[in-house]
């Protein structure tokens, strides 16, 4: 029996996809030959934003910049814990300009501790914050050296996890935090190395594990407020297991943005006070 769930108000940073396009390929989901319907992408993004607002959350908007088509994936721009901001350093030159845009936004909003990183990390793409840990992915984007940098900055134990499936190039495509007050997660075991699977099993013995179909539908690219779990509507196999644990799944259609290799979590950076 799981305890009663409770939603807590969150503050998110999002960036509208007015310049979204797929003109290059830096992950297996991106195909420049497939046209992008920008008005549809904007409408789907607005639906996600409106869902957050309807649930009582706050959404800050980062102004999009021309020439940065992946800027809609705001989760990659920084990691914020206790009001302290560790910026991003992107692995690919196509996204380098996003890092400066995020740092400028945080500094202009009065965040006192904003650090430009030395080592490559792509924000909450590879950092997931639970009550006890910062889980940190590596293998495709983030440098392992970024883990020590994050631990020193945040003063929290950072647990490195090796990603081995190119389709799950970021941690947030293979793992989601369901209850950050109780160290509760869901994840897709085959996305991780054997040793990392064992680490997850030991740290989170009661975690929900996803099927290959739900992982391929980006079902782990989800955002939870402790009660409501917003996730791709096509990840249907996760709905009943989430309900059995007392969560309320909320299906979202971000199919147009999936052409860029992102979904709910990729579009959502949490500003933890």
Secondary structure, DSSP 8 states (H G I E B T S, - for coil): ----------EEEE---TT----S-SSTT--TTS---HHHHHHHHHHHHHHHHHTT-EEEE----TT-GGGG-GGGGEEEETTEEEE-B-SSGGGHHHHHHHHHHHHHTT-S-EE--SS-B-GGGTEEE-SSEEEEEESSSS-THHHHHHHHHH-SEEEEEEB--GGG-SGGGTEEEEETTTTEEEE-GGGB-HHHHHHHHHH-TT-EE--HHHHHTTTTS-EESSSEEEEETT-THHHHHHHHTT-EEEEE--TTGGGGT--TTTT-EEB--
